[in-house]
Amino acid sequence: MKAIVTTLVCLFTMAMAQAQNKEQQLQSIKEAYDQAQERVANDGKEGHQRKCLDLVLRDEGGYAGQKIKDVVHIYYYEDHTSAEDGALQVNNKPYFIQHERVYEGYSLYEEYLFKMNDTGEMCDDPLIYAFRREQRDVNDYESEKQYYWANERLIHSKLSIPGEIVEDEDMMNAAKRYYDIFINAFFDLSTRFY
């Protein structure tokens, strides 16, 4: 009996510690999001260098006056690391991505937040937060989804419609595509050695 009580107490203590750790991770992600929003708001203003790649996938008047817009904004920062020969290597790496698509009664807005690499290692920054809002005029449909990751594992999701499908893997794949587009297309231009 004593062993069972001890085991239950240990399990309860472990569960409480995991819940507290999760809350700390969520709080850390929310703080990183606030910092990213501040950086985005100051991008290119008051002496700050503009560090945003704008990809206009489609932006036109549309058919019969309907606006068609599909734009991606990739905000990046300088990651300072050491190269194999000891030289300082500076890479531009994405930390926040916004995607907006609007056409004929449909709108989609997405955000992707990456943890900024401050480890001095040459590795991709992990996705820590994603947001998706989708609206359709048909049936006044509106959906919002939020995903939080720690150590590349989903730790929390928030869905506006009960029973909606959790699309965290789809969001991770989309974020990886945008991240890779930036890195692959601009690696040679954005890497400097000192």
Disulfide bonds with the S-S distance in Angstrom:
none
